[in-house]
Amino acid sequence: QVQLVESGGGLVQPGGSLRLSCAASGTISRVNTMKWYRQTPGKQRELVASITSGGSTNYADSVKGRFTISRDNAKNTVYLQMNSLKSEDTAVYYCNAFILDSRRYERSYWGQGTQVTVSS
């Protein structure tokens, strides 16, 4: 059974930094595109950043210049480095990945979510 496990969330002051991690485990043939989403109460889930298996990245306009997405293919892990955090960044952050299992059948998987709170 393939799982995505997130870590790294917490409480920080405005201007601070956090690094989120999301590791895929199980019997995996390949991890394709990996993404970070975030969601706040009353709002639709928002795509924050994505990274392809080849390392091509995209970011939401609201986080460009402040957040960096990266991946370690040997560890099947994606990271989100968040700098210069603002109160508007407060949300539950979810990782997502398209993964080929042992039979090379591609499915979408979601992490459990990790809370990021930016407050003084």
N, C-alpha and C positions, 0 to 999 in steps of 0.2 A: 504494500500500500504506500503510495507516494504522499508525502506531507510537506508543507511549507511551515517553518517555525520562525516567528519573528522575535526580535529582541532589540533593546536599546532605547525604548521610549522612556519618558519621565517628565519631570517638572524643571523648567529652566526660566531664567529671567530674560526679558527682552534684550536682544543683542548677543545672547549666548549661542551655544552650539550643541548639537546632538548628532550621533551617528546611529542610524538604524541598520539592522542586519536581517536578512531573510535567507535561510538555508533550506534547500530541498533535500529530502532524504528518501530512501527506498531504492527499489530496483529501477534505475533510470538509464535509458539509452542516450537521450540528449535533452538538454534544457534550451529551449529556443528563447523567444523574446520574454524579458522580465520587465515588470512595471511596478510602480508605486502609485497607489491611489490614496485619497484622504476623504473623510466624511465628517461633517459636523451635524448636530441636530437640526432638522428642518431643511437640510440642503442635500442635493443630489451628490452622489459620489463623484469626485473630481479626479481626473488623471493628472498626476504631478510630474512624472518622468518615466521614460522607457529606455531600454537598452536592448539591442539585438544581440544575437549570438556572436556577431562579428564586431561588436563594440560601438555601433552607431547609436547616438543618443538624441533624445528630444525632451524638451521641458515645457511646462506651462509658463506663460508669460509672467505670472505672478511670482515665480521662484527663480527665474533666470538670473544668473550672476550670484546667487546665494546658495543654491543647492547643487550637488554633484552626485550623479548616479554612476556606479561602477559595478563590476562583477569579477568574481574569481571562478573561472570555469572548472578548475581542479577541485574546488570545494562546493561547486553548485550553489554558490551564494551570491546574492545581490546586496549592495549597500546603498544607503542614501545619506550622504554627508550634508547636514543642514547647518548653515552659518547665518549670522546676522538675523536670528529668529525674531519674528514679530508676533504680537498677540493674534493676528489674523491667521497664523500658521497652526493655531490650536485645533486639533482634530484627532480622530482615530485614523492611523495610517495602516493600509493594507497592502501587502505585496501580492502579486499575481504572476503566474508563469504558465506558458504553454510547454508541456513536457511530453516527450515520447517515452512510454513505458517499455518494459522488457519485450513486448510484442511490437514495438514501434508504432503504437496507436497514440495519436496526439490528443491530449485533453487539457483543459484549462483548470488550474488549481489556485486556491486562495489561502493566504495565511490567516491566522486567527485575529489579527489586528493588534496594534500597540498604541497606547494613548500618549500623545504629545501635548503638553500644556505649557504655554508661554505666558507667564504672568509675573508681575512684580509683587 
